[in-house]
Amino acid sequence: MGQKVHPIGFRLGVVKGWQSRWYAERDYKDVYAEDDLIRQSINKELFNASVSRIEIERAAANQVSVTIYTAKPGIVIGKSGEKVDKLRAMLEAKTKKRVRLNIMEIRQPELDAYLVGRSVAEQLEKRVSFRRAMKQAVQKTMRANAKGIRIICGGRLGGAEIARSEKEVEGKIPLHTLRADIDYGLAEAHTTFGVIGIKVWIYKGDILPSKRREAIEGQQEAAVQPPFAPREGGDRRGGDRRRGGERSDRGQRPQGDRPQGGDRGPRGERPPRPQGERPARPQGERTPRPQGERSGRPQGERTPRQPRPQAEQPAPAAEPQAPTVQPVPEVPEETTPPTPESGTTQSE
């Protein structure tokens, strides 16, 4: 239960490569011991230089090429390369072979699992809260565009008498996906109450057989997505303009409401203004439709009201006069008898 395979060893030959590249037959144990000695001596000498990993390659029998990956190349090189020369002389004396050193800079130490674990261990040694140290490390790594990180600290956390393990996870860590680029690192914090181990997994993304395919697919997706939005908007906007039938339906519905309201009758004064403007632009489209609709429907509806519009038709200005004329004959019939009375009262 709870046994995990080493993420880097699980992906050797698929996504990850070997840190020691050489071939040996009978002297395999001697060469392996020599590699171990080189790594231990370099880590001891450059303990504060943030050395992440050391790659060793043997092309000839008496020649060793050592590549050091560090986040602080200035400390490794020293002034005018003094420290490099001393380190090379020390390794040649121990191995009795010709050593060539290459120093590579790690530009993003937040994405290196060992350096993240080492930073957490240094904070724990300074009596910083383990939860705070873990959360800060996770936040820094996620800000560096990592897709996932997991940190597990085990030991006497906070000086407790009973050892336990705590973990902080953010993002995703696909441990079973071989093409996933997962960096793994193990660091130790030597405190006054014991040793605390820190394990770090960092997921940087998938490594596909060809990166060109990713670039091409990304370009295709970027090119395909924008046209969909304008097409949908264009169909909705242009479709209403191109399809006259939809607008005719919409025009028929409000027109059916107009005779019911009766308030829109005086708006007959407004159509002459747009009519003078509209025939110049969409003569073929709008002139026949409103004419046929207005002439057909209002005529059939206003047939019982013919006497009233007849008085209104000859003179549009007579429309306000018509309501004023109707009360006038009614008033004199009722008021004729009181008028002489009122006159007599005045004369009297």
N, C-alpha and C positions, 0 to 999 in steps of 0.2 A: 504493500500500500504506500502511495505517495512517492514512489521512486520515479525520478525523471532522468531521461537520457540527456547527455551533454548536448546543448543546442549546436555547438560548432562541430563536434565530432559526428553528430548525426547528419550533417550536411557536407561533410568532406567529399570532394570530388563532384558534387552537384552544384553548389553555390559557393562554398568556401574552399579555400586552398590550404595547403600545409604550411606551417611556420618553419619547418626544417625541410629543405629540398636537397637531398643527396641520396646516393645508393651505396650500400656496403654489403659484403657477403659474410666473411668470417670475423671481421673487426667491427661488427655492428655495435656491440656493447661498448667498445672503447670510444667510438664516434659519438654515440648517444651520451655517454658520460661527459665527453668533452663539450657537447652542446649545453648540457645542464650546468656545467662549470661556467661557461661563458655567460649564460643568462643570469646566474646567481651573482657573479662578480659585477656585471653591468648594473643590475638592480640595486646592489649594495652601494656601488660607487655613485649612481645617479638616483638616489632615493627621493630627493626633492625636485627632480626634473620632470615629473609627470610623464614617466615612460609607460606607454600603453602595452606595446608588444615588441618582440625582437625576432626578426626573421634571419635565419642562417642558411646560407647556400654554399655548397662545396662543388666547385667546377674541376679543381685539380686536387692531387693528393696532399700537397703541402700548401694549399691556399684556401682561406676561409673568407667569405664575404658576409659581413654582418650589417643589417639594416635596422636602425633604431627609430621607432615611431614615438615622437614626444610632442607634447603641447607647449614645451618651453625650450625651443632649440637654442636660444641664447645661453642658457645655463649649461647645456651639453657642450656647446662649442667653446665658450669662454672667450677671453680676449685674444684675438688673432689666432684662434684655434689651439690654445695651449692645452686646454682640458682634453681635447680630442687626441692630441699627440700623446699625452700621458696615458689615456685610456687604451690607445692602440699599443703602446709599449707594454703596458701591463698584460694585455691579452696575448701578445706575442710571447711574453716570458712564460705565461702559464701553459699555453698550448704548444709552444715551440714550433709555430707555423706562421706563415705570412698572413696578416689580418688586414682586411680593407673595410673601413667603416663608412657607412652611408647614413646620413641623418635626414629623416623625413618629418615634416611639421604636420601636426593635427590641427586643422583650422577650426574645427568645431568640437571641442572637448566635451560639450554637453551630450553629444551623440555617441560617445565612446563609453561602453559599459564599465570597463575597469576604472576609468578615470572618475566616473560618477560614483562608483562604490568607494574609491579611495577618498573622494571628497567627503562622503558621508562618514567614513571611518575617522577621518581627521577631526570632524566636528564632534563625534562621540568621544574621542580622546580628550577633547576640551570641555567635556561635561555639558554639551548641548543636548537638549531634549531630543530623543531619537525620533519622535513623531514630527517635530518641527524640521529636523534635518531631512527626513525622508520626503516630506511634502515639498520642501523647497527644491530638492533635487528633481522631483517629478515635474514640478512647474517649469523649471528651467529647461528640462529635456523636451517637454511638449511645446514650449515656445520656439524651440529650435526645429520645428516642423517634423517631429517624430510622430509616428502613427500609434505608438503604444509603448508603455514602460511598466515594468513590475520590479519592485524592490522588496526583498525579504531580509529582515534582520533577526538573528537568533542568538540567544545568550542571556546573560543576566542584565536585561534591559532596565535602565534606571537604578541599578544596584539592587534589584530584587534578589531574594534568596533562592527563589525557584526560577530556573531559566525557562524562557518561552520564546516564541517567534511571532513577529508582527510583520504585516505586509501592507504595501501601498500600491494600488494598481490604478492605471488610467489608460484609456484606449484599449486596443486589442493586441494579444500576443498569440498568434497562431503557431503553436509548438509542433503540430503535426504536418504543416505545409512545408515541403522541402524547398520550394522556390522562395519562401519568405526569408528576407535578409534580417536575421536576428543576431544581435551582438550580445554576448554573455560575458560577464566578468564577476570575479570573486575577490573580495578584499576582507581584511581582518583589522579590527580595532582592538589594540592591546590596552585595556583599561586597568585601573587599580583593583577592580573586583572580578577580573577575568577577561577572556577573549570573546569578542562579539563578531560573528561572521555576517557579512553583507553580500547578498547575491543580487545581481542586476540583470534584467533582460530588457533589451531595447529593440523594438520593431521599427525598421526604417522603410519597409515597403517590399514589394515583390521584384525579383530579378527574373525577367523573361528572357528567352533565348535571343531575341533581337530587340534592341531598344528602338530601332527605326519603326517597327510596327506600332509601338506605343505612340510615337510622335505622329505617325500617319493617322492612327485611329483618333487621337486627340484632335487633329486638324479636321478630320471628317465630322466628328461630333460637333465641334465648334461651328463648322460651316453648315451643318444640317439644322441645328437648333434655331438660329435666328430666322431662317425663312419661314418656319412654321408660324411664329407669332405674327409677322406681317400678313401671311396668307389668311390666317383666321380673321384678323382685323379687316383685311381687304375684302374678304368675302362678305363680311357683315356690312361693311360700309358700301362697297361697290355693288353688292347684290341688291341693296335697296334702290340704288340709283339705276342700275341696269334693268332690274325687274320692275317695269312700270305697273305690273299687276298688283304687287304688294302695296304700292302707294295708292293705287286706285281703290283697293279694299279699305285702306285706312281713310281715304277721302270719303268713301261712301258711309262709313260709320259715323263720323262727326256730322255729315250732312243730314243723316237721319235724325240726329239729335237737335239740329238747328231748328227745324219746323216745330218740334215739340216745345222747345224753350220759348220761342216767340220773341226773346230779347234780342236775337241776332237779326231781326228784321231791319232795324235802323242801320245796321252795318252795311246795308246795300250802298251806302255812300262811299264806303272804303274800296270796294272792288274796282271802281274806275281808275283809281290811282295805280294799283299794281297791274291792272289790265294794260295800261299804256306802257308799263315797263316790261311785263312778261312776254308779250307777243314778239318783242324784238329778239329775245334770247331763245326760249323754248317754244317757238310758235307751233311747230309740228306736234309737240307732245301735249302741252297743257291746254291750248285754246280749244281743241275739239272736245276734250273730256269734260271740263267744267261746263261748257255750253250745253252739251248733251245731257249732263246730269241736272243742271239747274233748270233748263227749259223743260225737261221731261217731268221732274218731280214737283217742283213748286207749282207748275201750271195745274197738274192734276189735283194738287192739294188745295190750291187757292181758288178753284172754280166756284165753290159756294161763296167765296169772299170777293167775287168779281166787282160788285159795286164800289167797295172801298178802294181796292187798288186802282180802279179806273180814275177815280178822282186824284189818286196819287201819281199815276203814270204820266199824265200830261205835264205836270209840273212837280218836280221833286221838292220844290220849295213849298208847295201847297200842302205837304204832309203835316207840318205843324199847324197849318191853318184849318185843316179838316176837323181836328178835335175842338178847336176854338169855335168853329161855326156851329157845331151840333148843340152845345149848351145855350147858344144865343137865342135860337127860336124857342127853346123851352122856357127860358127866363122871362121873355116878354109876355107869354101867355099867362103866366102866373102873376107877374108883377104889374100888368096893365091896370087892373083895378086899383092897386094901392098907389100907383103913380099919381092919379088925380087927387086921391085922398091926401097923399103927402103934399101935392101942390096946393090943395085948398088949405091944408094946415099951415103951409108956409105963408099963403096969401092972407089967411086969417091972422 
